[in-house]
Amino acid sequence: MVLKKVITLVTIFACSTTTLVLASPGHSDDTSSESKPTFRAGQPGESQSVDRVIQVEASDLMRFTSENWTVTPGDTIQFVVSNTGQILHEFVIDTVKGNASHRKTMRETMAGDSMMVHDDPNSVSVLPGESDELIWTFSESGSFEAACNIPGHYQAGMRAQVSVFNGTVAHNP
Ligand SMILES: [Cu+2]
């Protein structure tokens, strides 16, 4: 009698396992595919397709030098960001609105007494005395912004406009 009971249980288990296996292929509602981040200012670029290198100095004067850049849609820019100051700076490419949202997140995180730096593909955080690079492809026309969103820095002027547009404009460096 005991033996028969065991066999019955095994059979039930086997059946339910089969059901689960058969059911799983139809259930593709498990995340993936669309979770890739998208950016309004373009997308991360590849080093082999860099069209232009822009040297950027981030200093404790709360400035990026130089201040504004003009880019043609489709161009891949290698920003080489050198921090010549004594404190941490970051360089984030986004829309004005996007950067405002980064700052909000940063303020909230820092209120919790933990130092937070961005680790997104559209940003680099550069330690004092060091330099880092950000390769970015600007895919669409528009007005974008490079910003340091560390509290107080943007407000003090640590931002630069990136104008992306088609057409030739007399441009004196
Ligand atoms: Cu800064």
Residues whose N, C-alpha, C, O or C-beta is under 5 A from the ligand:
A	BS01	CU	L88 H89 E90 C148 I150 H153 M158
